[in-house]
Amino acid sequence: MKKSINFEEISNLLKPLSHPHRLEIVIGLYHDECNVSRCQKRMNLPQSTISQHLRILKDAGIVKAHREGNKVCYTVVNDFIKKIIKIIED
């Protein structure tokens, strides 16, 4: 039997990725989890902007933060989003 599609859940996951900076952050984190300052250097955006985007992605359940010493590192945790990234990159 085919699994039913939860369009609302999928839409809620895709909305945060509709912003180009958030999409770039997620793809970067997919390949190399990192902290805010590494994202900032890679993207050349203010630290506060990166933090705001990461909060939105975290609230959506796309990324998760974990502490490594005095750094907070982020990683992509949503399997659906990981599949989307693979499709984008193909």
PAZAPA-4460 file (N, C-alpha, C; in steps of 0.05 Angstrom, whole numbers, plus 32768, in hexadecimal, padded with zeros to 4 digits):
% residues 90
    n_x    n_y    n_z   ca_x   ca_y   ca_z    c_x    c_y    c_z   seq   type   mol
   8011   7FE8   8000   8000   8000   8000   8012   8019   8000     1      M     A
   800A   802C   7FF0   801A   8045   7FEE   8015   8057   8006     2      K     A
   802B   8062   8010   802A   8074   8027   801E   808E   801F     3      K     A
   800C   8099   8030   7FFF   80B2   8029   8013   80C9   802D     4      S     A
   8010   80DE   801E   8022   80F5   801F   8016   810A   8031     5      I     A
   8026   8113   8044   801E   8128   8056   8028   8142   804A     6      N     A
   8018   814F   803A   8020   8167   802C   8026   817E   803E     7      F     A
   8018   8180   8054   801D   8196   8067   8039   8193   8074     8      E     A
   8040   817A   807C   805A   8175   8088   8070   817B   8074     9      E     A
   806D   8172   805B   8081   8177   8047   8084   8195   8041    10      I     A
   806E   81A2   803F   806E   81BF   803A   807C   81CE   8051    11      S     A
   8077   81C6   806A   8084   81D3   8081   80A2   81CE   8081    12      N     A
   80AC   81B8   8076   80C8   81B3   8074   80D5   81C2   805D    13      L     A
   80C6   81C6   8048   80D2   81D4   8030   80D2   81F2   8033    14      L     A
   80C0   81FD   8043   80BE   821B   8045   80D9   8227   804E    15      K     A
   80E6   821C   8063   80FF   8229   806B   8115   8227   8056    16      P     A
   8113   8213   8045   8127   8210   8030   8122   8222   8018    17      L     A
   810C   8231   8018   8106   8242   8001   8117   825B   8001    18      S     A
   8125   8261   8018   8137   8278   8019   8153   826E   800F    19      H     A
   815F   827C   7FFC   8179   8273   7FF1   818F   826F   8006    20      P     A
   8191   8281   801A   81A6   827E   802E   81A1   8265   803F    21      H     A
   8188   8260   8046   8183   8248   8056   8188   822F   8046    22      R     A
   8181   822F   802D   8187   8218   801C   81A6   8214   801B    23      L     A
   81B4   8229   8017   81D2   8227   8016   81DD   821D   8031    24      E     A
   81D2   8226   8047   81DB   821D   8062   81D6   81FF   8065    25      I     A
   81BE   81F6   805D   81B7   81DA   8061   81C9   81C8   804F    26      V     A
   81CD   81D0   8037   81DE   81C0   8025   81FB   81C0   8030    27      I     A
   8204   81D6   803A   821F   81D7   8047   8221   81C5   805F    28      G     A
   820C   81C6   8070   820C   81B6   8088   8209   8198   8081    29      L     A
   81FC   8192   806C   81F8   8176   8064   8214   816A   805E    30      Y     A
   8225   8179   8052   8240   816F   804A   8254   8172   8061    31      H     A
   8250   8186   8072   8264   818B   8087   8257   819A   809E    32      D     A
   8250   818B   80B3   8243   8199   80C9   8257   81AE   80D4    33      E     A
   824C   81C4   80DD   825E   81D9   80E6   824F   81EC   80F9    34      C     A
   825E   81FF   8104   8252   8212   8116   824C   822C   8107    35      N     A
   8241   823F   8115   8237   8258   8109   824E   8267   80FC    36      V     A
   8265   8268   8109   827B   8278   80FE   8286   826C   80E5    37      S     A
   8287   8251   80E2   828F   8245   80C9   827C   824A   80B3    38      R     A
   8262   8249   80B9   824E   8250   80A5   8251   826D   809C    39      C     A
   8256   827E   80AF   8259   829B   80AA   8270   82A0   8097    40      Q     A
   8287   8293   809D   829F   8297   808C   829A   828C   8070    41      K     A
   828D   8275   806E   8288   8269   8054   8275   827A   8043    42      R     A
   8260   8285   8050   824B   8293   8041   824F   82B2   8041    43      M     A
   8262   82BC   8051   8267   82D9   8053   824E   82E8   805A    44      N     A
   8240   82DF   806F   8228   82EC   8079   822C   82F2   8097    45      L     A
   821E   8306   80A2   8221   830C   80BE   8219   82F4   80D0    46      P     A
   8227   82F2   80E6   8222   82DB   80F9   8205   82DB   8102    47      Q     A
   81F9   82F2   8106   81DD   82F3   8110   81CA   82E8   80FA    48      S     A
   81D1   82EE   80E1   81C0   82E4   80CB   81C1   82C5   80C9    49      T     A
   81D9   82BA   80CB   81DC   829D   80CB   81CD   8291   80E3    50      I     A
   81D0   829D   80FA   81C2   8293   8112   81A4   8293   810E    51      S     A
   8199   82A8   8102   817C   82A9   80FE   8173   8293   80EB    52      Q     A
   8182   828F   80D5   817B   827A   80C2   817D   825E   80CF    53      H     A
   8192   825A   80E0   8194   8240   80ED   817E   823B   8101    54      L     A
   8174   8251   810E   815E   824E   8121   8145   8245   8112    55      R     A
   8140   8250   80FB   8129   8249   80EA   812B   822C   80E2    56      I     A
   8143   8224   80D9   8147   8208   80D0   8145   81F4   80E7    57      L     A
   814E   81FD   80FF   814C   81EC   8117   812F   81E9   811F    58      K     A
   8120   81FF   811F   8104   81FF   8127   80F4   81ED   8114    59      D     A
   80FC   81EB   80FB   80EE   81DB   80E7   80F6   81BD   80E9    60      A     A
   810A   81B7   80FA   8112   819B   80FD   8125   8192   80E7    61      G     A
   8131   81A5   80D9   8143   819E   80C2   815F   819A   80CC    62      I     A
   8168   81AB   80DF   8183   81A8   80EA   8180   81A5   8109    63      V     A
   8196   819B   8114   8197   8197   8131   81B2   81A2   813A    64      K     A
   81B3   81AE   8151   81CB   81B9   815D   81D6   81A6   8172    65      A     A
   81F0   81A4   8173   81FD   8195   8189   8217   81A4   8191    66      H     A
   821E   81A1   81AA   8235   81B0   81B4   824E   819F   81B2    67      R     A
   8263   81AC   81A9   827E   81A0   81A8   8291   81B4   81B5    68      E     A
   8296   81AF   81CF   82A6   81C3   81DE   8297   81DC   81E1    69      G     A
   82A3   81F3   81D9   8294   820C   81DA   8287   8214   81C0    70      N     A
   8287   8201   81AC   827A   8206   8193   825F   81F7   8191    71      K     A
   824C   8204   8184   8233   81F6   817E   8234   81EF   8160    72      V     A
   8232   81D5   815A   8233   81CC   813E   8218   81C4   8136    73      C     A
   8212   81C7   811C   81F8   81C1   8111   81FC   81AB   80FC    74      Y     A
   81E8   819A   80FA   81E8   8184   80E6   81CB   8181   80DC    75      T     A
   81C9   8177   80C3   81AF   8172   80B7   81A5   8157   80C2    76      V     A
   818D   8157   80CD   8183   813F   80DA   816A   8133   80CC    77      V     A
   815D   8143   80BB   8145   813A   80AE   814B   812A   8095    78      N     A
   8142   8110   8095   8148   80FE   807E   813B   8107   8064    79      D     A
   8123   8113   8066   8116   811D   804E   8126   8133   8041    80      F     A
   8130   8145   8051   8140   815B   8048   815A   8151   803C    81      I     A
   8166   813C   8048   817E   8130   803D   8179   8126   8020    82      K     A
   8162   811A   801C   815A   8110   8002   8157   8127   7FEE    83      K     A
   814B   813D   7FF7   8147   8154   7FE6   8162   8160   7FDE    84      I     A
   8175   8161   7FF1   8190   816B   7FEA   819D   815A   7FD5    85      I     A
   819B   813F   7FD7   81A6   812D   7FC3   819A   8132   7FA8    86      K     A
   8180   8137   7FA7   8172   813D   7F8E   817C   8157   7F82    87      I     A
   817E   816B   7F93   8188   8186   7F89   81A4   8183   7F7D    88      I     A
   81B4   8174   7F8A   81D0   8172   7F81   81D4   8160   7F69    89      E     A
   81C0   814F   7F63   81C1   813E   7F4B   81B9   814E   7F33    90      D     A
***
